[in-house]
Amino acid sequence: MTDAGPIDVLRELRDRYGRDVPFDVLLGRRADQEIGGVVVHVAGLEDIIAAKKFAGRDKDHDALRELRNTS
């Protein structure tokens, strides 16, 4: 948790089939966000959606509805 809200730091991300997505691929599809004057690399929306589909937890299913509305 940060003063600006929650943050997830991941060391790996899986696609919807459970395969590891190489870091250089994720980096090429990232979305850069400026937060408090610092540029932060954020996983692309489609990568986040795919990872949540694979995880399949209740909280991921809930988040998917909201994420799909932002794309």
Secondary structure, 3 states (H helix, E strand, C coil): CECCECCCCCCCCECCCCCECCHHHHHHCCEEEEECCEEEEECCHHHHHHHHHHHCCHHHHHHHHHHHHHC
